[in-house]
Every structure is written in structure tokens, then in C-alpha cells.
Amino acid sequence: MSDIISFTKAHGTGNDFIIFIAEESPDLVRDRSFISRLCRRRTGVGADAVLVLSKEPGYDYKMDYYNSDGTWETMCANGARCAGLLMKKRGQVTSNHIHFLAGDGPHEMEILDDGQIRLKMTPPEYKSDMLTVEGFSGCHVDSGATHFATEVERFTMKQASEFAPGIRYASEFAPRGINVDFFEVVNSRTIKVITFEKGIEKVMLSCGSGSVAAAFHAAKLKELESPLDIIVPGGKLSLVFDSDWQNVWLSGPAVILYTSQINPDNLH
């Protein structure tokens, strides 16, 4: 019989996570098959992804992010806010200013008095010129994770579900694949973003790195002003950026839902 494993469930603008503390968990929590079974909505706990938080010299902690299919990815902004809030509530971080390590490098984060959490993102950068993929024009942007950002008008989640997989699996991005962000510029201070995430293989209620990638590309196409409101299906994020996009801060909520335990033997 397997040991019972403690976990915490949390979400940021509808993007939900199962969080493990590495020092209190078996190595199994990083296993691809275990993560896949755990994240299933009806037979597991259900989540978009898993976060494993561990001690790291010189930092408050390290955050490893795993998609619901068990694949490791570099960074998740929504997950980072949830992780920071959990570590503060546990007393493992004593300051509202947090310094942690993710797969894309070091990050700063601050828990604000109004409950919002602001996170310093890796400066986004283009990885391609303008491309037309499956009929959609856009660019490959790295914002801590890899994204294809394309401008649309009056786009729905249903349309995103229909068209994103063709882009995600396009030969231009093989073999790794790519996340897909459909964005609409509402005005100079507001954009809407719908993201399809690889490794989760569905349209998300929210994606932080995708929102940053979309905003970066949108700002290159049209004049956008900081701070920028980013409307996602799960709520709203706020982005502050400077003229050269070297100081980029993404703010949003985080909610700790509950802490519980799971018996791995019960997962199918």
C-alpha cells in the first residue's frame, strides 16, 4: 500500500493546480504517469497542472511546473502566484517580497495589500518573424514559455478549441510544439486573450505567460499603454511594462482552495 500524500489545491483566474512540497512528498509526485492520473477531472483530484516546491540555496524556494500530461515546462505565472501565497501562508516565506527560481530562471514576486500578487516576468522576446500558420498570422514569442500569438476579432473559446490544435502541432514548431494565444485589442489599455496550452491540450480559463506573450506582440502591432488590463475567460490580469519590455510585471489573484491527502493506489 502506498503512503498517503498531502497536497494543496489552488487556482489563479481559473487556472488550477495541485501543489506538493518536495521535502514532504515522495519522488512519485514528479512521475509523469502519476501526474497524468492525478490531474484527471473525474477519477483524480483534477487540475490543469502540478507544482512541486522545493528548497533551493539562495532563493526562498524553487518551483517546478508539470502540465496535466506529466510533461515538465519552464514557467507558469498563474501557478507562481498560487505557490507564493501558499508558502507565505505556511510561514515558509516570511516577507511579502519573494525571490524564487523557476525553469526559466529567477523571479521576483510581491504580495500586495489588496490581495493581488505581482510577478516579475522574464522579458518576452521574438523567436520568429511574422508567420502564417493554419491561416493565422502571428509570431513565436518566448515569455518564459513558448507561445504563438495571433490577432483575431470577436473570437470565442469554441473557435479557439477548433483552430488551436492545428497551430500547436504545426511543422513550424515541431517537435516541441507551441502554446497558442488568440488576442483582440479592445483599446490602448485593454486586450482580450484566449490561450490553448500544449501538455494540457485544451483552451484555458487563464494563462499568465500567454497573456504576456500576446500583450508583447499586440504592443508591437498597435500602441498599447501601461498598465494594461488583460481580460481572460477566467477573470482579469494586469500588466505593467516599460518601453523596452525589460521590466514586465504581471498582477492577478491567487486562491488557496483546500489542503487534503491522496492515496496513489486509488488513482486509475
Secondary structure, 3 states (H helix, E strand, C coil): CCCCEEEEEEEECCEEEEEEEHHHCCHHHHCHHHHHHHHCCCCCCCCCEEEEEECCCCCCEEEEEEECCCCEECCCHHHHHHHHHHHHHCCCCCCCEEEEEECCEEEEEEECCCCCEEEECCCCEECCCCEEECCEEEEEEECCCEEEEEECCCCCHHHHHHHHHHHHCCHHHCCCCCEEEEEEEEECCEEEEEEEECCCCEECCCCHHHHHHHHHHHHHHCCCCCCEEEEECCEEEEEEECCCCCCEEEEECCEEEEEEEECHHHCC
